[in-house]
Amino acid sequence: MQAAMSMDLPPTLTPAGRRVLDAAAELFYREGIHAVGVDAIASAAGVTKKTLYACFGSKDRLVAAYLWERDQRWRQWLTEWVESHGGSPRDRLLATLDALARWIEREDPRGCGFINALAELPSREHQGHAIIVGQKHWLLSYLTELASCTAAADPARLGRTMLLLHEGVTIAAATGIIEAPAQDARTTADALIPE
């Protein structure tokens, strides 16, 4: 996470900066990071390129801010969903897949925004790379923490399995090759999590 720490995260945003980040987030997710130039972002945000650079300094820093903010939204969504929809430790772990299904419906028709970005940011030197990897580490840690509250004999293994199910759901949903992949993953998880 070293590269990301060199940037002011969370970024302090002016109203123009907020518009830039919102426009970039929509465009980066919908069209891809490399396909979207700063001209398109500035135009969509209703600002000049000079304002965009004054707010973020570079496109790379804007990409990092987009990924950081997306990570924060996903963490909040997932943890709040589990808190409000989960009951027993087993139900809480299963609720992560319900939360993912709902998130995909609302936010991710093109698949996981982090995996999409990782395909475009292979260099570990890019600020966004550390944010993506950090997000996946957090998800594994969170799922393992939930698994450790169940009667699972090997919570670490169950946490890893749940992460694989989550990642598989996002890919299957993006490709459309499996109808309702989160439900299938939930059925699999249900058989794996001890009562």
Secondary structure, DSSP 8 states (H G I E B T S, - for coil): -HHHHTS-SS----HHHHHHHHHHHHHHHHH-TTT--HHHHHHHHTS-HHHHHHHHSSHHHHHHHHHHHHHHHHHHHHHHHHHHH--SHHHHHHHHHHHHHHHHHHT-TTS-HHHHHHHH---TTSHHHHHHHHHHHHHHHHHHHHHHTTT-S-HHHHHHHHHHHHHHHHHHHHHT-SSSHHHHHHHHHHHHS--
